[in-house]
Amino acid sequence: MIDLSAGKLARAAGGELIAGDADRAGPHRAVIDSRAVQAGDLFLGLPGSEADGGRFAPAALEAGAWGAIVAHEHRAAALEAVEGTVGHSACSGAALIAVEQPLAALASLARAWREELGAKVVGVTGSTGKTSTKDIVAALLSTRLATHASRENWNTEIGLPLTILEAARGTQALVLEMAMRGEGQIAELVAIADPDVGVIVNVGPVHLELLETVERVAAAKAELIRDLHPGAACVVPASEPLLAGHLRTGDLDTWTFGPGGEVSLLAFDATTGRAEIEARMETIELTLSYSEPYNLLNTLAAVAAVRALDIDLGGPVNVRFSSLRGEVVELPGGVTVVNDCYNANPMSMRAALDHLEASAAERRIAVLGTMAELGPDSGSYHREIGAHASDLGIDVLVPVGDDALDYTRDFDGEVHPVATPEEAGALLQELARPGDRVLIKGSRSVGLERVLA
């Protein structure tokens, strides 16, 4: 909740205060959807692919917004809304700031508020598992510091600055997820967040339609390492050759995690959740509420990030994972569903299938949607996943949609192709039996959350 005065807001946004009292302060909730505006909010009229948010500034002001930031071409309409109703409307006294580029103004505001807070900042990226790692870092930090973290997938050039602006004065730690689809995007987010610790969870074959090779994916992720300020820390997987050429040994504190790394798992009891972790010759004991192998690895990355901030750790770790990421749902009739349908790529798909195979069940059923944005080799990646599922002994495969049929090419088990998530849901009602465990996973564009609708 940013609480800078109107004058300071205008300067931070690089704009001009054209209405309102320069000394009037907040706190203000930053909002980009005029339909969601509540009294006291700061509305930012961002340009969009289908509509220019600046057009809706008058509606936001009428709804009680404390103020609005708009591009110059919308200043006249917004100013008319303010000046035409002074003294008898919700617009009365509202601050109005005109800027050249509202999206750049949003980034500038977030940078200014991050500096104002003086909080420690952890930035997290990776080809898979970055959201869960962000959730674990936030859970670890919140036992020691007033912590604010990205909500769900607020990880873009819009979501990340809005996350920073959500943080209340007094916030001591920010945990920010950073998404990447192409080159230069991580650099843009690092410039806004200025992390004290940058975490790269892993590097794998994602967004290949744009980047073409996994080496270019690594280079795009490594913008985080390149742009950290001197004296910051970076956390990377141990012995990751794709990142080796991007490390900075002179002015960054580099932590490695995983097998052979400085932060490694010494022991784990899945029954009690007790984990014994070594971090640079120190033994840390945590009690975890989860046991998935991939989340144990994510935990090592999170521990490295928190220890890089010189914060002690120990005791229970209560993580509230973001939705649709490994959510376990118990259905009537004794069927267990792992709802992991937020996104998918070859790395996360293998990990999810490995966990399915390791879980106790009468039968193991995989409902799989396509893995998007894999480029011209997409078919071979899908065939490899199908072969992996077959090697693991997965009993039933339910490919959803034509693009998912490549999973079946080298799969030897029972196959039930369906066209839509709704058909998959109807099939499960007939197919699943007591004691079965079902994995639902695919790229976000497939909409597999509708399987359980």
Secondary structure, 3 states (H helix, E strand, C coil): CECCCHHHHHHHHCCEEEECCCCCCCCECEECCHHHCCCCCEEECCECCCCEHHHHHHHHHHCCCCEEEEEHHHHHHHHHHHHCCCCCCCCCCCEEEEECCHHHHHHHHHHHHHHHHCCEEEEEECCCCHHHHHHHHHHHHHCCCCEEECCCCCCCCCHHHHHHHHCCCCCCEEEEECCCCCCCHHHHHHHHHCCCEEEECCCCCCCHHHHCCHHHHHHHHCHHHHHCCCCCEEEEECCCHHHHCCCCCCCCEEEEECCCCCEEEEEEECCCCEEEEEECCEEEEEEECCCCHHHHHHHHHHHHHHHHCCCCCCEEECCCCCCCCCEEEEECCCEEEEECCCCCCHHHHHHHHHHHHHCCCCCEEEEECCCCCCHHHHHHHHHHHHHHHHHHCCCEEEEECHHHHHHHCCCCCEECCECCHHHHHHHHHHHCCCCCEEEEECCHHHCHHHHHC
